[in-house]
């Protein structure tokens, strides 16, 4: 079960870009099959799934996201 964050998805992704150099929108990514977060905009109800991409040694190298339909 992913963590649900009630926040503006655009602002959330903008803040992630500050800390992670690579943030990609990848609708068909295998990493989004079980996302780390689901960001829900409290005003519009828009949902975005977000996952961290990490190497075998556990180092986080990027973030992938896509909107939920």
N, C-alpha and C positions, 0 to 999 in steps of 0.2 A: 504494500500500500504506500503510494508516494505521499510526501508531505504536501499539504495544501497551504498556500500563502495567499492571503487576501490583500492584493496590492495591484497597482497599475502595471500590467505586463511590460509596456514600453519602458517605463522608468526602471523596473527591476532589471531588464536586459541591459539598459544603459549603464547601470551600476555594475553589472557583471563585466561589461567591457572594460571598465576601469581596472579591474583586478586580473582579468584573463584576456590575453591578447587575441585569442581566436574564439569568436562567438558566431556560429553559423546557423542559418535556418535550413534544416535538412528534413523535409517531410518524410522521406522513406528511410531514414536512418534506423539501423538496428538498435541503437542506443535508446531510442524513444519507445521501444516495445514495453519497457518498464521504467518510466521516467523517475528521476530523483525528486522532482518538484512538479506540482501543478499550480500555476499562478492564476488566481481568479480576480478579475477586476470587480470590485464590489459595486461599482456604479452600473456597468453594462452587462456583467455576467460572463464576459469573454474569458475563455480559458486557454492557457498556453502551457504545454508540457515542456520541461527542461531537464536535460541530463548532462552530467559531467563526463567527459571523455578522459580516461586515464590510461597510462602505460602499464605494462606488467608489474613494474616496481611500485605502482601506486601514485606516481606523480601525475597530477592533473595537468593536461595540456590544452584543453579547450572545453567549450560548451556547445551543445546542439539544442535546438528548440524547434517547435512547430505549434501552430494553433490547433486546438481541438475543434472538431465540427459539432 
